[in-house]
């Protein structure tokens, strides 16, 4: 009985730790010191390269290139490189048609994934600042200038955009509230040891933090941990936005989440030093709290539900806890069965939370079964 009570409270605390307790603890830690070079406007002189990763994007690559060409930055300091990851459609031909506009194509002849294609493109530029972007990301005209300005702080090694998802009818999509929460948490991390991961579809990095490249690890995590290793920070910039269209197919969105988590879990054993607080300090605390504990939430919730069942009859609090869990799960199930129910904010948020955690649990099981994501296929939006 006493053991069950202890487990009940333990699993409850662990279930909410990553989402609520961790941000509270982090916000109480001292903020990092910023160091400016004192040469205002020098960002305009930095050479910038934007690397656009693409795989069979014939339907979208023209729109992306046109969007990038419209960016407001000195033409002689800005180069555009499309890293085509063994595209077998007309993507390469479309990119080549923009050669006169200065768009460079790097053709990767083997389908080895997004990160390998990005690495190949890196070999083709000597720019000081590298911007990584996906085809599905639309960027405001002033975004590059705003990104590069952040590097005036000498402690900054990488800068992430902030995500904005747009539904096909122009309304807020289901993950809107969740994205807002994530952006808020990123801002807190930015002021301490830096981001654990950047927005993989649109971010910038100093050339030096791209040198230890690992094509088997998501570039957004690869760059963030390189920053931490070098004593720099990866930050988010509220002034820099990346616009994405929501995924119309729920199955495709579920597969994307599962794939992202599986790649994240697979990256930790390759760079386990990021978990060592004696080596990485607060950054290790962030990785444990934001990543490891977040991935454990579905299992904590499952154990909380089981202990709540076994504690029935031993106190009102356990009965209330069980009823609340059943109600919440019922709401999530309703959102899954009836799309119209997601019009209500409460249903939308609860459904998205459990949709995400089921994907996390699925990815964890896949990892334990030895499954890995070896190549990259962009989610069609």
CORWO-V82549 format. One record per helix or strand. SS is the DSSP state (alpha for helix, beta for strand). FROM is the first residue (numbers start at 1). LEN is the number of residues. Records with the same first field share a line. If there is no record, write none. Layout:
SS=FROM-LEN / FROM-LEN
This chain:
alpha=2-27 / 42-4 / 61-9 / 75-3 / 91-6 / 99-3 / 114-9 / 143-10 / 176-15 / 207-4 / 219-11 / 250-21 / 272-4 / 277-4 / 282-29 / 316-22 / 339-5 / 345-24
beta=36-1 / 48-7 / 78-8 / 103-6 / 129-6 / 138-2 / 153-1 / 156-11 / 202-5 / 233-13
